[in-house]
């Protein structure tokens, strides 16, 4: 596995706890009662999304696909 740097955002909730999401990727969000729990839950959510992407990518089209590692700077 490789490390990718993304921006994690943690917003405190009025009722307590935190909402957490990845700024660069819409749809990856979670929550936690504490900041530490929100971080752990966000890590799990990101890993699940990438595992699903890898799983779909490897089914059926693997022999027709060209993959390369690329770096992007924003």
ZIVENBEL-V915803 format. One record per residue. N is the residue number from 0. RES is the residue in one small letter. SS is DSSP state (helix for helix, strand for strand, loop for the rest). NEAR is the number of other ideal C-beta (glycine too) atoms within 8 Angstrom. Layout:
<<N;RES;SS;NEAR> <N;RES;SS;NEAR>>
This chain:
<<0;x;loop;2> <1;x;loop;3> <2;x;loop;4> <3;x;loop;4> <4;x;loop;3> <5;x;loop;9> <6;x;loop;6> <7;x;strand;10> <8;x;strand;8> <9;x;strand;10> <10;x;strand;7> <11;x;strand;6> <12;x;loop;9> <13;x;loop;4> <14;x;loop;4> <15;x;loop;5> <16;x;loop;12> <17;x;strand;13> <18;x;strand;11> <19;x;strand;15> <20;x;strand;10> <21;x;strand;12> <22;x;loop;8> <23;x;loop;5> <24;x;loop;9> <25;x;loop;3> <26;x;loop;5> <27;x;loop;11> <28;x;strand;10> <29;x;strand;12> <30;x;strand;10> <31;x;strand;14> <32;x;loop;5> <33;x;loop;8> <34;x;helix;8> <35;x;helix;7> <36;x;helix;11> <37;x;helix;16> <38;x;helix;12> <39;x;helix;9> <40;x;helix;12> <41;x;helix;15> <42;x;helix;8> <43;x;helix;9> <44;x;helix;11> <45;x;helix;12> <46;x;helix;8> <47;x;helix;8> <48;x;helix;11> <49;x;helix;8> <50;x;helix;8> <51;x;helix;8> <52;x;helix;8> <53;x;helix;8> <54;x;helix;8> <55;x;helix;7> <56;x;helix;9> <57;x;helix;6> <58;x;loop;7> <59;x;loop;3> <60;x;loop;7> <61;x;loop;8> <62;x;loop;4> <63;x;loop;4> <64;x;loop;7> <65;x;loop;3> <66;x;loop;4> <67;x;loop;4> <68;x;loop;4> <69;x;loop;4> <70;x;loop;4> <71;x;loop;4> <72;x;loop;3> <73;x;loop;2>>
